[in-house]
Every structure is written in structure tokens, then in C-alpha cells.
Amino acid sequence: FVSSLFLGVGKTTLIQKVTQALKSSGIPIDGFYTEEVREGGRRTGFDVVTLSGKRGPLSRVSSESSTSRREYRVGQYVVDLVSFEQLVLPMLRNVNHGSDAEKKICVIDEIGKMELFSQAFIQAVRQTLTGSGTVVLGTIPIPKGKPLDLVEEIRSRKDVKVFSVS
């Protein structure tokens, strides 16, 4: 797992370069990464992009402070949990149900506050980490404030190596 205290230091870029190198070596790889969405030079949200080329919204800036319906928020961003789960969960289930004979790599960029609103995602990540035939290449945040349970669980696993980038 790749970890950093700061946004914009290149965790996703690093993951993308490693992914390209692994793909060109013919290694079976699947997963997703998150990408900034910008309009007029301003960040307006994040998209989820699967390695198979599907894309959908993870979050968008919300100008409203509406709490009339159940919203999942991180700062100024409202998380689109339905879109996130529709893209990511089938891919993780596919990785988890492959044969153990074939070593696979699963990219999970990232396991952070927005993604962790999904209980189904938490369960799928745990299942992926315990799958004997899967190596996970992922990103996690360095805790600022209240630690995120799954992130700390991952960080403390004996079979996990964390690389900090700055």
C-alpha cells in the first residue's frame, strides 16, 4: 500500500505507472483508481475509473447544505455511493471469485473516507485481502484526526507493506 499525508503528491500517478508496467508484462491485473475532476481550473470532484475503462462519479462539490435526503459528505464533496458501488463491487467480486491457481493483482486506489461510507466495499476489501490468490496494490491515507478502522486494520496486517510518499 502507498500512503501519504498530503494530497497531490502522486500516489495515483505512481499506481498508474506501476499498473501500466504490470499490464505490459502480461500480468493479470484489475481494479480501479480515483481521478480528480476539474472544471475551469477548479477541482469539482472525483471519478472512479476501472482498469477496464469504465468511469463514474465518486463525488462532486455540493453548493447546497441540504440534509433532506441521506447524503454522504466529506468536506465540500457529496459522495455518490450508488455510482461507486456499481463500478467497484462487481470488479472486486470478480477478483475474489477467480481461481487461486492464477495469481492476480488488484489495484485499489484508494481506501479513504469517501470509499468507506460503503459497508459492501469494506467487506469486499477484507475478502480481497484474505484471498490467497490476490496481491493488492493500493493507497491509504495517513490518519489526520480520527483513524479510519479499515485503514488501520490494513496498516497493521503482517502481510502488508506500506510505502510512504512525499
Secondary structure as GFF3:
##gff-version 3
##sequence-region A 1 166
A	DSSP	beta_strand	2	4	.	.	.	ID=ss1
A	DSSP	alpha_helix	11	24	.	.	.	ID=ss2
A	DSSP	beta_strand	29	39	.	.	.	ID=ss3
A	DSSP	beta_strand	42	50	.	.	.	ID=ss4
A	DSSP	beta_strand	55	61	.	.	.	ID=ss5
A	DSSP	beta_strand	72	74	.	.	.	ID=ss6
A	DSSP	beta_strand	77	79	.	.	.	ID=ss7
A	DSSP	alpha_helix	81	96	.	.	.	ID=ss8
A	DSSP	beta_strand	104	108	.	.	.	ID=ss9
A	DSSP	three_ten_helix	115	117	.	.	.	ID=ss10
A	DSSP	alpha_helix	119	130	.	.	.	ID=ss11
A	DSSP	beta_strand	134	141	.	.	.	ID=ss12
A	DSSP	alpha_helix	149	155	.	.	.	ID=ss13
A	DSSP	beta_strand	163	164	.	.	.	ID=ss14
###
